[in-house]
Amino acid sequence: MIYLLDTDTFIFMARGMKSSRRPSQRRRAQELVDRCRKAQTRGDSVGLSAITVSELEFGAQNSGRYEAEMAAVRKLLIPFDIYDYESLSCPPHYGRIRHELKDGKLGFSELEVRISSDCPNSNDPHT
């Protein structure tokens, strides 16, 4: 099984773990970290899309403290797998997912759909 964290979840975990003023936020972030570790212990992959890592880079560029922010991001990324957006295998998944979600009822943004297409199902004959 592959668990793919989006940018908001990753940032929530990172900020929450160092939040001393908000015990409830720290507790929820720790629960997420524990769930990730448990999944990895079971042999599952917990990772981020290359698009998510790009969004973290963008945030660091806008922070005014680029070097410090990127050093922190690089350290936080260590336990996670990074999934590239492959130009040949991902677009068919993206198209299928967008088509299945076109009614908009689930509230996924176009970028979230693209990120989800980064991790095609290994059982899918179209990969």
Contacts in CASP RR format, 6 or more apart in sequence:
PFRMAT RR
TARGET T0000
AUTHOR 0000-0000-0000
METHOD contacts of the structure
MODEL  1
MIYLLDTDTFIFMARGMKSSRRPSQRRRAQELVDRCRKAQTRGDSVGLSA
ITVSELEFGAQNSGRYEAEMAAVRKLLIPFDIYDYESLSCPPHYGRIRHE
LKDGKLGFSELEVRISSDCPNSNDPHT
1 39 0 8 1.000
1 44 0 8 1.000
1 45 0 8 1.000
2 44 0 8 1.000
2 45 0 8 1.000
2 46 0 8 1.000
2 47 0 8 1.000
2 83 0 8 1.000
2 119 0 8 1.000
3 36 0 8 1.000
3 39 0 8 1.000
3 44 0 8 1.000
3 45 0 8 1.000
3 46 0 8 1.000
3 47 0 8 1.000
4 47 0 8 1.000
4 48 0 8 1.000
4 49 0 8 1.000
4 83 0 8 1.000
4 115 0 8 1.000
4 116 0 8 1.000
4 118 0 8 1.000
4 119 0 8 1.000
5 13 0 8 1.000
5 36 0 8 1.000
5 46 0 8 1.000
5 47 0 8 1.000
5 48 0 8 1.000
5 52 0 8 1.000
5 80 0 8 1.000
6 52 0 8 1.000
6 112 0 8 1.000
6 115 0 8 1.000
7 52 0 8 1.000
7 55 0 8 1.000
7 56 0 8 1.000
9 32 0 8 1.000
10 48 0 8 1.000
10 52 0 8 1.000
10 56 0 8 1.000
10 76 0 8 1.000
11 56 0 8 1.000
12 28 0 8 1.000
12 29 0 8 1.000
12 32 0 8 1.000
13 29 0 8 1.000
13 32 0 8 1.000
13 33 0 8 1.000
13 36 0 8 1.000
14 29 0 8 1.000
14 72 0 8 1.000
14 76 0 8 1.000
15 25 0 8 1.000
15 29 0 8 1.000
16 22 0 8 1.000
16 25 0 8 1.000
16 26 0 8 1.000
16 28 0 8 1.000
16 29 0 8 1.000
17 26 0 8 1.000
17 29 0 8 1.000
17 30 0 8 1.000
17 33 0 8 1.000
19 25 0 8 1.000
19 26 0 8 1.000
19 29 0 8 1.000
20 26 0 8 1.000
36 46 0 8 1.000
36 79 0 8 1.000
36 80 0 8 1.000
37 79 0 8 1.000
39 45 0 8 1.000
39 46 0 8 1.000
40 46 0 8 1.000
40 79 0 8 1.000
45 81 0 8 1.000
46 79 0 8 1.000
46 80 0 8 1.000
46 81 0 8 1.000
47 80 0 8 1.000
47 81 0 8 1.000
47 82 0 8 1.000
47 83 0 8 1.000
48 77 0 8 1.000
48 80 0 8 1.000
48 81 0 8 1.000
48 82 0 8 1.000
48 83 0 8 1.000
49 82 0 8 1.000
49 83 0 8 1.000
49 85 0 8 1.000
49 115 0 8 1.000
49 118 0 8 1.000
49 119 0 8 1.000
50 82 0 8 1.000
50 83 0 8 1.000
50 84 0 8 1.000
50 85 0 8 1.000
50 118 0 8 1.000
51 85 0 8 1.000
51 111 0 8 1.000
51 114 0 8 1.000
51 115 0 8 1.000
51 118 0 8 1.000
52 115 0 8 1.000
53 77 0 8 1.000
53 82 0 8 1.000
56 73 0 8 1.000
57 70 0 8 1.000
57 73 0 8 1.000
59 69 0 8 1.000
60 66 0 8 1.000
60 69 0 8 1.000
60 70 0 8 1.000
60 73 0 8 1.000
63 69 0 8 1.000
83 118 0 8 1.000
83 119 0 8 1.000
84 118 0 8 1.000
85 114 0 8 1.000
85 117 0 8 1.000
85 118 0 8 1.000
86 118 0 8 1.000
89 120 0 8 1.000
89 127 0 8 1.000
90 114 0 8 1.000
90 117 0 8 1.000
90 118 0 8 1.000
90 120 0 8 1.000
91 117 0 8 1.000
92 126 0 8 1.000
93 116 0 8 1.000
93 117 0 8 1.000
93 120 0 8 1.000
93 124 0 8 1.000
93 126 0 8 1.000
93 127 0 8 1.000
94 113 0 8 1.000
94 114 0 8 1.000
94 117 0 8 1.000
95 117 0 8 1.000
97 113 0 8 1.000
97 116 0 8 1.000
97 117 0 8 1.000
98 110 0 8 1.000
98 113 0 8 1.000
101 107 0 8 1.000
101 108 0 8 1.000
101 113 0 8 1.000
108 116 0 8 1.000
120 126 0 8 1.000
120 127 0 8 1.000
121 127 0 8 1.000
END
